Every structure is written in C-alpha cells, then in structure tokens.
Amino acid sequence: MTKKIAKIEVDRDACIGAAPCVTVAPGVFQLDEENKAIIVDAKGADDDTITLAAESCPVQAIKLFDEDGEQIFP
C-alpha cells in the first residue's frame, strides 16, 4: 500500500457479518449486536493489516480513504 489510510468506513447495508475483518484485524473491527462490522479503533492495526482486512470482506463492505479523501479500496 503506497497511500496512507486516513479513514475507514463500513457499509452496514452491505455487511453480511462474515467477520473475516474481525479475524484479520480484531483491534480495528468487531461485530455489534446486529452481527454487523463496526470500527472500534481505526488506529488498532497498521495500514497493511487494515488493507488485508478490507480485502478479505466477501462483499467489499469496507471502504478505505487516503488523506485527500480519495477512495483507495475497493
């Protein structure tokens, strides 16, 4: 990853609660009472781990943005 992650968003409508993001980056993501991913600490892992967690989402519900607000994933 060349650009630094400045913002993480979870599309709760798209999230199916498969939870690979929690497995990959448990310091960043958890499931809430609705079995949807939430961000518990955006700085809870390094950028490579956060990117891997986003890439592991089967429905691409995790969006990553750089410092300029540009979407860098998906």
C-alpha positions, 0 to 999 in steps of 0.5 A: 500500500503506497497511500496512507489510510486516513479513514475507514468506513463500513457499509452496514447495508452491505455487511453480511457479518462474515467477520473475516475483518474481525479475524484479520484485524480484531483491534480495528473491527468487531461485530455489534449486536446486529452481527454487523462490522463496526470500527472500534479503533481505526488506529488498532492495526497498521495500514497493511493489516487494515488493507488485508482486512478490507480485502478479505470482506466477501462483499467489499463492505469496507471502504478505505480513504487516503488523506485527500479523501480519495477512495483507495479500496475497493 
